[in-house]
Structures are given as structure tokens and as C-alpha cells.
């Protein structure tokens, strides 16, 4: 993997940026802190459930992403290099425009693993009963909800060597799970007073802008 390649650097920066934005959504960390307190879990138990849920979440996303990259490689092998480069930039920019359009159209309606305030309230989450059952609900709920935002990076990474695709996967996993653990830890110590609900509402716009900028950078290098 040639780290001096500007397009690879741009992909890695894009992976970090989108992973961070994605992990900051309250439903990815605040719900764990809320349920942990409602169930009277220890600090360690809450972080353990967060780590398991986050790991399952990113592993399914990475699995789907690798399939996308593999399919892309088989298609791109039949396309001239210049057309491949332009096609990748257009696809990435198109995805960015799509995320922006969907976000503006839905006005706060997000992808599959969005949780509303009612679902995340301690009263309703407490209905899941004993700790093991509540842990399973949180972990499985997030594991079975791959992130569509992160999959967009694999579209751009398809023309690159597998070493680049795997590096992007590791960066995504580390950033997503790491951010979730940090935010849950901070939430347990009082970060709940900080309002980040606006990020869930505007995630589509933020991701869309990141993808469009990434496409522009890749087109120019």
C-alpha cells in the first residue's frame, strides 16, 4: 500500500471522518449509557456491551463492504484506467448528492438503526427485563443494522489493492468502536448534558458533503 498516493490518503481520511460522524450519533452511544444505568450495570459491563454491539455493527458493515469492493474489482477490471478513475469519482460524488437529497427530503429520518427518544427512554428499555436479555437486544439490534454511510467508502476503494480496502476496514472498525466506547464512558460521567441530537438530524448532510469533497479530491489528484 503506497501511503504517498494522495487518493489513498483521501480515502483513509474519508473513512475516519465518516466513522467519527457516524459514531457521534446519540443512538450509537447514549442508549447504551441509558440502558446501563436503568439496568444497574457496572461501568465495565456497559462498556463491554457497547464494544460487542459496535464490533458486530462494523463487522457486518465491513463484510458487505468487502463484497461491494470485490464486485467492483471484477467490473472495473474490464474498464480502461481513466474511465475507472472518472467513474469512481462520479459514483462517490453521486452518493454524496444522494445522501444530501435524502436527508433534506426526509428532514431527520435516518437509516435502519435510528432509534427515537421514546425507544431510548429508560422506562421503555427497561421492559427488556434482566441484564442478559437487555444486553442481547442492544448488541443484536446494532449488529443487524449495517451502516450505509460507511459502505460508500468501499465504492471508492474498489479500484485500489486489497491491502488498501483492508486498511480502510481496520480504520473504520477502530474509529467506530473506539468513539463509541469513549462517548459511552463520557456519558456515564455526565456527557448526557451535552446535546448532540442535532447531529442525528443532519447526519445525511454532513456525510454527503464529506463524500462530495472526497470525490473532488480524488478527481483532482
Backbone as numpy.savetxt, mean C-alpha at the origin, in Angstrom:
# Nx Ny Nz CAx CAy CAz Cx Cy Cz
21.49 -5.44 -10.37 20.65 -4.24 -10.37 21.53 -3.00 -10.37
21.37 -2.16 -11.36 22.16 -0.95 -11.50 21.48 0.23 -10.82
21.93 0.58 -9.62 21.31 1.67 -8.87 21.61 3.03 -9.47
22.56 3.07 -10.44 22.86 4.33 -11.11 21.84 4.64 -12.20
20.99 3.68 -12.51 19.94 3.89 -13.51 18.86 4.79 -12.89
18.64 6.00 -13.44 17.66 6.94 -12.86 16.25 6.36 -12.79
15.89 5.52 -13.76 14.54 4.96 -13.77 14.34 3.98 -12.61
15.39 3.23 -12.26 15.30 2.31 -11.12 15.20 3.09 -9.82
16.00 4.15 -9.72 15.92 5.02 -8.54 14.53 5.61 -8.38
13.96 6.05 -9.52 12.61 6.62 -9.49 11.58 5.59 -9.04
11.73 4.36 -9.50 10.81 3.29 -9.10 10.89 3.02 -7.60
12.11 2.98 -7.07 12.29 2.72 -5.64 11.72 3.87 -4.80
11.93 5.10 -5.26 11.37 6.25 -4.55 9.84 6.22 -4.60
9.31 5.84 -5.78 7.86 5.72 -5.91 7.30 4.64 -4.99
8.02 3.52 -4.87 7.57 2.43 -4.00 7.54 2.88 -2.54
8.58 3.62 -2.12 8.63 4.11 -0.75 7.51 5.13 -0.50
7.32 6.04 -1.46 6.31 7.10 -1.29 4.90 6.53 -1.19
4.55 5.64 -2.11 3.20 5.09 -2.12 2.98 4.19 -0.91
3.99 3.43 -0.52 3.88 2.57 0.66 3.64 3.41 1.91
4.37 4.52 2.02 4.22 5.39 3.19 2.84 6.02 3.24
2.39 6.55 2.09 1.06 7.16 2.03 -0.01 6.14 2.38
0.15 4.94 1.83 -0.82 3.87 2.05 -0.88 3.47 3.52
0.29 3.33 4.14 0.33 2.89 5.54 -0.19 3.95 6.50
-0.17 5.22 6.09 -0.64 6.30 6.96 -2.15 6.35 7.11
-2.87 5.66 6.23 -4.33 5.66 6.32 -4.75 5.10 7.69
-5.62 5.80 8.42 -6.00 5.37 9.77 -6.48 3.93 9.87
-7.17 3.44 8.84 -7.68 2.07 8.91 -6.56 1.04 8.93
-5.33 1.45 8.60 -4.19 0.54 8.59 -3.43 0.52 9.91
-3.80 1.40 10.84 -3.08 1.39 12.12 -3.98 1.74 13.31
-4.85 2.73 13.13 -5.67 3.16 14.26 -6.62 2.07 14.73
-7.14 1.29 13.76 -8.07 0.22 14.13 -7.39 -0.81 15.03
-6.10 -1.06 14.80 -5.37 -2.03 15.62 -5.21 -1.50 17.05
-4.91 -0.21 17.16 -4.77 0.37 18.48 -6.10 0.38 19.23
-7.19 0.70 18.50 -8.52 0.74 19.12 -8.94 -0.64 19.61
-8.80 -1.64 18.72 -9.20 -3.00 19.09 -8.32 -3.54 20.21
-7.02 -3.24 20.14 -6.10 -3.69 21.17 -6.50 -3.19 22.55
-6.89 -1.92 22.60 -7.32 -1.35 23.88 -8.65 -1.93 24.32
-9.58 -2.08 23.36 -10.90 -2.61 23.70 -10.80 -4.05 24.21
-9.88 -4.82 23.63 -9.71 -6.22 24.02 -8.72 -6.39 25.19
-8.13 -5.25 25.61 -7.15 -5.27 26.70 -5.93 -6.13 26.36
-5.50 -6.02 25.09 -4.28 -6.71 24.69 -3.09 -5.99 25.29
-1.99 -6.71 25.43 -0.75 -6.07 25.84 -0.17 -5.31 24.65
0.77 -4.44 24.95 1.45 -3.68 23.90 2.08 -4.63 22.88
2.70 -5.69 23.37 3.35 -6.66 22.49 2.34 -7.40 21.62
1.20 -7.79 22.20 0.17 -8.49 21.43 -0.38 -7.61 20.30
-0.60 -6.34 20.60 -1.14 -5.42 19.59 -0.17 -5.28 18.43
1.11 -5.13 18.73 2.11 -5.01 17.67 2.24 -6.31 16.88
2.09 -7.45 17.57 2.19 -8.74 16.90 1.07 -8.91 15.88
-0.15 -8.56 16.28 -1.29 -8.66 15.36 -1.11 -7.70 14.19
-0.62 -6.50 14.47 -0.36 -5.52 13.42 0.65 -6.05 12.42
1.73 -6.65 12.94 2.78 -7.19 12.06 2.24 -8.33 11.20
1.46 -9.23 11.80 0.91 -10.36 11.04 -0.05 -9.88 9.96
-0.92 -8.92 10.32 -1.88 -8.40 9.34 -1.16 -7.66 8.23
-0.18 -6.83 8.61 0.56 -6.08 7.60 1.36 -6.98 6.68
1.96 -8.02 7.26 2.75 -8.95 6.45 1.86 -9.71 5.48
0.71 -10.18 5.97 -0.21 -10.87 5.07 -0.71 -9.95 3.97
-0.97 -8.71 4.32 -1.44 -7.71 3.37 -0.44 -7.49 2.24
0.83 -7.29 2.61 1.83 -7.01 1.59 2.22 -8.27 0.80
2.19 -9.44 1.46 2.55 -10.67 0.74 1.57 -10.98 -0.38
0.27 -10.79 -0.10 -0.72 -11.02 -1.16 -0.57 -9.97 -2.26
-0.31 -8.72 -1.87 -0.10 -7.66 -2.85 1.13 -7.97 -3.71
2.22 -8.41 -3.07 3.44 -8.74 -3.80 3.22 -9.93 -4.74
2.49 -10.93 -4.26 2.20 -12.10 -5.10 1.47 -11.69 -6.38
0.44 -10.87 -6.23 -0.30 -10.39 -7.39 0.60 -9.51 -8.26
1.43 -8.69 -7.59 2.34 -7.81 -8.32 3.34 -8.60 -9.15
3.87 -9.70 -8.60 4.82 -10.53 -9.35 4.15 -11.18 -10.56
2.89 -11.56 -10.41 2.16 -12.09 -11.56 2.01 -11.03 -12.64
1.71 -9.80 -12.21 1.58 -8.70 -13.16 2.90 -8.44 -13.87
4.00 -8.43 -13.08 5.32 -8.20 -13.67 5.70 -9.32 -14.63
5.40 -10.58 -14.25 5.71 -11.72 -15.12 4.94 -11.66 -16.42
3.65 -11.32 -16.33 2.84 -11.19 -17.53 3.36 -10.05 -18.40
3.72 -8.95 -17.72 4.24 -7.80 -18.46 5.52 -8.14 -19.21
6.40 -8.92 -18.57 7.66 -9.29 -19.21 7.42 -10.14 -20.45
6.45 -11.05 -20.38 6.17 -11.91 -21.53 5.62 -11.12 -22.70
4.85 -10.07 -22.38 4.30 -9.23 -23.44 5.35 -8.28 -23.98
6.13 -7.68 -23.06 7.12 -6.68 -23.46 8.28 -7.28 -24.26
8.50 -8.60 -24.12 9.59 -9.24 -24.86 9.35 -9.20 -26.36
8.11 -8.96 -26.76 7.76 -8.90 -28.19 7.64 -7.47 -28.70
7.98 -6.50 -27.84 7.82 -5.09 -28.20 9.19 -4.42 -28.27
9.44 -3.56 -29.28 10.71 -2.84 -29.37 10.99 -2.03 -28.10
12.28 -1.87 -27.78 12.68 -1.23 -26.53 12.09 0.18 -26.38
12.13 1.00 -27.45 11.63 2.37 -27.35 10.12 2.38 -27.10
9.42 1.51 -27.81 7.96 1.43 -27.62 7.65 0.93 -26.21
8.49 0.03 -25.73 8.31 -0.49 -24.37 8.45 0.63 -23.34
9.47 1.47 -23.53 9.71 2.58 -22.60 8.54 3.56 -22.60
8.10 3.93 -23.78 6.97 4.86 -23.90 5.70 4.23 -23.35
5.49 2.95 -23.65 4.29 2.27 -23.18 4.23 2.20 -21.66
5.39 1.95 -21.03 5.44 1.90 -19.57 5.07 3.25 -18.96
5.65 4.31 -19.52 5.37 5.67 -19.01 3.89 6.03 -19.20
3.35 5.68 -20.36 1.94 5.97 -20.62 1.05 5.19 -19.66
1.37 3.91 -19.44 0.57 3.08 -18.53 0.61 3.64 -17.11
1.81 4.04 -16.68 1.96 4.57 -15.32 1.21 5.90 -15.17
1.39 6.78 -16.17 0.68 8.05 -16.14 -0.83 7.85 -16.21
-1.25 6.87 -17.02 -2.68 6.58 -17.12 -3.26 6.10 -15.81
-2.49 5.27 -15.09 -2.94 4.81 -13.78 -3.05 5.98 -12.81
-2.10 6.91 -12.90 -2.15 8.08 -12.04 -3.39 8.91 -12.30
-3.70 9.12 -13.58 -4.91 9.87 -13.94 -6.16 9.12 -13.47
-6.13 7.79 -13.60 -7.27 6.98 -13.16 -7.52 7.13 -11.66
-6.43 7.06 -10.86 -6.57 7.20 -9.41 -7.13 8.58 -9.06
-6.63 9.61 -9.75 -7.13 10.97 -9.51 -8.60 11.07 -9.85
-8.96 10.54 -11.01 -10.35 10.61 -11.47 -11.28 9.84 -10.55
-10.87 8.63 -10.16 -11.69 7.82 -9.26 -11.87 8.50 -7.91
-10.80 9.09 -7.41 -10.86 9.75 -6.12 -11.79 10.96 -6.16
-11.67 11.75 -7.21 -12.52 12.92 -7.34 -13.97 12.52 -7.56
-14.16 11.42 -8.29 -15.51 10.96 -8.59 -16.20 10.41 -7.35
-15.46 9.62 -6.57 -16.08 8.95 -5.42 -16.12 9.82 -4.18
-15.26 10.85 -4.14 -15.21 11.78 -3.00 -15.05 11.05 -1.67
-13.97 10.32 -1.58 -13.67 9.67 -0.30 -14.01 8.20 -0.23
-14.52 7.62 -1.33 -14.82 6.19 -1.35 -13.56 5.47 -1.80
-13.03 4.53 -0.98 -11.73 3.94 -1.24 -11.84 2.47 -1.61
-10.65 1.83 -1.83 -10.60 0.43 -2.22 -11.05 -0.50 -1.12
-11.02 -1.78 -1.41 -11.68 -2.81 -0.62 -11.43 -2.82 0.86
-10.21 -2.44 1.36 -9.98 -2.60 2.78 -10.24 -1.31 3.54
-11.11 -0.42 3.01 -11.52 0.78 3.73 -12.49 0.38 4.84
-12.29 1.00 6.01 -13.18 0.75 7.13 -13.76 2.07 7.57
-15.06 2.15 7.77 -15.63 3.41 8.22 -15.54 3.51 9.73
-15.93 4.71 10.27 -15.78 4.96 11.69 -16.61 3.99 12.52
-17.79 3.64 12.01 -18.66 2.76 12.78 -18.03 1.40 12.95
-17.40 0.90 11.86 -16.79 -0.43 11.94 -15.58 -0.43 12.85
-14.88 0.72 12.94 -13.67 0.77 13.73 -13.90 1.18 15.18
-15.14 1.44 15.55 -15.40 1.87 16.92 -15.19 0.70 17.88
-14.71 0.99 19.08 -14.47 -0.08 20.07 -15.72 -0.89 20.35
-16.89 -0.23 20.34 -18.13 -0.93 20.68 -18.42 -2.05 19.67
-18.30 -1.72 18.37 -18.63 -2.72 17.35 -17.54 -3.77 17.20
-16.27 -3.35 17.31 -15.20 -4.31 17.15 -15.16 -5.28 18.33
-15.67 -4.86 19.45 -15.68 -5.71 20.63 -16.62 -6.90 20.46
-17.52 -6.81 19.46 -18.48 -7.91 19.25 -17.78 -9.16 18.74
-16.53 -9.03 18.28 -15.83 -10.20 17.77 -15.41 -11.14 18.89
-15.60 -10.71 20.13 -15.43 -11.62 21.25 -14.01 -11.76 21.74
-13.60 -12.98 22.13 -12.31 -13.22 22.74 -11.15 -12.75 21.87
-10.01 -12.54 22.51 -8.84 -12.02 21.82 -8.45 -12.80 20.56
-8.36 -14.15 20.61 -7.97 -14.88 19.40 -8.89 -14.61 18.21
-10.19 -14.51 18.45 -11.12 -14.27 17.37 -10.96 -12.86 16.80
-10.80 -11.89 17.68 -10.60 -10.52 17.24 -9.30 -10.39 16.46
-8.26 -11.07 16.92 -6.98 -11.06 16.21 -7.11 -11.63 14.81
-7.84 -12.74 14.70 -8.03 -13.39 13.41 -8.80 -12.51 12.44
-9.82 -11.83 12.97 -10.63 -10.94 12.12 -9.77 -9.82 11.56
-8.96 -9.18 12.41 -8.11 -8.09 11.95 -7.06 -8.57 10.94
-6.39 -9.67 11.27 -5.32 -10.17 10.42 -5.85 -10.65 9.06
-6.92 -11.45 9.08 -7.47 -11.96 7.83 -8.12 -10.86 6.99
-8.77 -9.93 7.68 -9.41 -8.84 6.95 -8.45 -8.05 6.11
-7.28 -7.77 6.64 -6.29 -7.01 5.89 -5.52 -7.89 4.91
-5.25 -9.12 5.31 -4.52 -10.04 4.42 -5.27 -10.26 3.11
-6.59 -10.39 3.20 -7.39 -10.68 2.01 -7.77 -9.42 1.23
-7.13 -8.30 1.55 -7.42 -7.05 0.85 -6.14 -6.47 0.27
-5.69 -6.95 -0.89 -4.45 -6.43 -1.48 -4.60 -4.96 -1.85
-3.50 -4.24 -1.85 -3.52 -2.81 -2.14 -3.35 -2.55 -3.63
-4.37 -1.98 -4.24 -4.32 -1.68 -5.67 -3.32 -0.58 -5.97
-3.15 0.34 -5.02 -2.20 1.43 -5.23 -0.78 0.90 -5.46
-0.37 -0.05 -4.63 0.99 -0.57 -4.73 1.20 -1.41 -6.00
0.13 -2.01 -6.50 0.26 -2.83 -7.70 0.67 -2.00 -8.91
0.37 -0.71 -8.89 0.71 0.15 -10.03 2.21 0.20 -10.26
3.01 0.07 -9.19 4.46 0.12 -9.33 4.96 -1.07 -10.15
4.29 -2.21 -10.01 4.71 -3.40 -10.77 4.49 -3.24 -12.27
3.53 -2.43 -12.64 3.32 -2.15 -14.06 4.55 -1.46 -14.64
5.06 -0.48 -13.89 6.25 0.25 -14.33 7.51 -0.59 -14.24
7.54 -1.53 -13.28 8.74 -2.34 -13.06 8.83 -3.54 -14.00
7.76 -3.85 -14.72 7.74 -5.03 -15.59 8.91 -5.11 -16.56
9.34 -3.99 -17.19 10.46 -4.09 -18.14 11.82 -4.29 -17.47
11.88 -4.11 -16.17 13.16 -4.20 -15.46 13.50 -5.65 -15.10
14.78 -5.92 -14.77 15.18 -7.28 -14.36 14.43 -7.72 -13.10
14.37 -9.03 -12.90 13.67 -9.56 -11.73 14.30 -9.06 -10.43
15.60 -8.79 -10.44 16.25 -8.29 -9.23 15.65 -6.95 -8.80
15.28 -6.12 -9.78 14.66 -4.82 -9.48 13.26 -5.03 -8.93
12.51 -5.94 -9.55 11.15 -6.23 -9.10 11.16 -6.75 -7.66
12.09 -7.64 -7.35 12.19 -8.19 -6.00 12.63 -7.12 -5.01
13.54 -6.24 -5.43 13.98 -5.15 -4.55 12.81 -4.23 -4.22
11.99 -3.94 -5.21 10.81 -3.10 -4.99 9.85 -3.79 -4.02
9.70 -5.09 -4.17 8.82 -5.85 -3.28 9.30 -5.78 -1.83
10.61 -5.92 -1.63 11.17 -5.85 -0.28 11.00 -4.45 0.31
11.20 -3.43 -0.52 11.03 -2.04 -0.06 9.59 -1.80 0.36
8.65 -2.27 -0.45 7.23 -2.12 -0.13 6.87 -2.82 1.17
7.35 -4.05 1.33 7.03 -4.82 2.53 7.61 -4.14 3.77
8.87 -3.73 3.70 9.53 -3.11 4.84 8.85 -1.78 5.21
8.58 -0.95 4.21 7.98 0.36 4.47 6.56 0.23 5.02
5.76 -0.63 4.40 4.37 -0.76 4.81 4.25 -1.31 6.23
4.89 -2.46 6.48 4.80 -3.08 7.80 5.49 -2.20 8.85
6.64 -1.66 8.49 7.37 -0.81 9.43 6.56 0.42 9.83
5.95 1.09 8.84 5.13 2.27 9.13 3.93 1.90 10.00
3.30 0.77 9.69 2.15 0.34 10.48 2.53 0.13 11.95
3.66 -0.54 12.17 4.12 -0.81 13.54 4.45 0.49 14.28
5.11 1.40 13.59 5.47 2.68 14.21 4.22 3.47 14.58
3.25 3.52 13.65 2.04 4.31 13.89 1.17 3.69 14.98
1.07 2.36 15.00 0.31 1.70 16.07 0.96 1.97 17.42
2.29 1.87 17.46 3.01 2.15 18.70 2.77 3.57 19.17
2.81 4.51 18.24 2.57 5.92 18.59 1.12 6.15 18.99
0.21 5.44 18.32 -1.21 5.58 18.66 -1.48 5.10 20.08
-0.82 4.03 20.47 -0.99 3.52 21.83 -0.44 4.49 22.87
0.40 5.40 22.40 0.97 6.40 23.31 0.38 7.79 23.09
-0.76 7.83 22.37 -1.45 9.12 22.30 -1.57 9.77 20.94
-1.12 9.12 19.84 -1.22 9.73 18.52 -2.65 9.84 18.04
-3.58 9.20 18.74 -4.98 9.25 18.34 -5.51 10.69 18.35
-4.80 11.58 19.04 -5.22 12.98 19.07 -4.91 13.68 17.75
-4.00 13.09 16.95 -3.64 13.67 15.66 -4.62 13.18 14.61
-5.25 14.10 13.90 -6.27 13.75 12.91 -5.64 13.50 11.54
-5.69 12.24 11.08 -5.20 11.90 9.75 -6.32 11.37 8.86
-7.57 11.62 9.26 -8.69 11.14 8.46 -8.69 11.73 7.06
-8.16 12.95 6.95 -8.14 13.62 5.64 -7.33 12.80 4.63
-6.30 12.06 5.12 -5.46 11.29 4.21 -6.25 10.17 3.55
-7.17 9.56 4.30 -7.98 8.50 3.73 -8.88 9.06 2.64
-9.35 10.29 2.84 -10.23 10.92 1.86 -9.49 11.29 0.59
-8.23 11.71 0.74 -7.48 12.21 -0.41 -6.37 11.27 -0.87
-6.41 10.01 -0.43 -5.36 9.06 -0.82 -5.25 8.93 -2.33
-6.39 8.86 -3.02 -6.39 8.70 -4.46 -5.67 9.83 -5.16
-5.92 11.08 -4.72 -5.24 12.22 -5.32 -3.73 12.17 -5.09
-3.33 11.83 -3.85 -1.91 11.78 -3.52 -1.21 10.70 -4.35
-1.79 9.50 -4.39 -1.20 8.40 -5.17 -1.18 8.74 -6.65
-2.26 9.34 -7.14 -2.33 9.72 -8.55 -1.23 10.69 -8.93
-1.00 11.69 -8.10 0.06 12.67 -8.38 1.43 12.00 -8.36
1.66 11.11 -7.38 2.94 10.40 -7.30 3.19 9.59 -8.57
2.16 8.89 -9.06 2.31 8.07 -10.27 2.57 8.92 -11.50
1.88 10.03 -11.62 2.07 10.92 -12.77 3.48 11.50 -12.77
3.94 11.94 -11.60 5.31 12.47 -11.49 6.32 11.39 -11.82
6.10 10.18 -11.33 6.98 9.06 -11.61 7.03 8.76 -13.09
5.88 8.79 -13.77 5.83 8.56 -15.22 6.62 9.63 -15.96
6.49 10.86 -15.53 7.21 11.97 -16.18 8.71 11.80 -16.02
9.14 11.41 -14.81 10.57 11.22 -14.57 11.12 10.10 -15.44
10.38 8.98 -15.49 10.83 7.84 -16.30 10.85 8.17 -17.78
9.94 9.02 -18.23 9.91 9.39 -19.65 11.10 10.26 -20.02
11.53 11.10 -19.07 12.61 12.06 -19.35 14.00 11.46 -19.20
14.12 10.37 -18.43 15.47 9.80 -18.22 15.80 8.79 -19.30
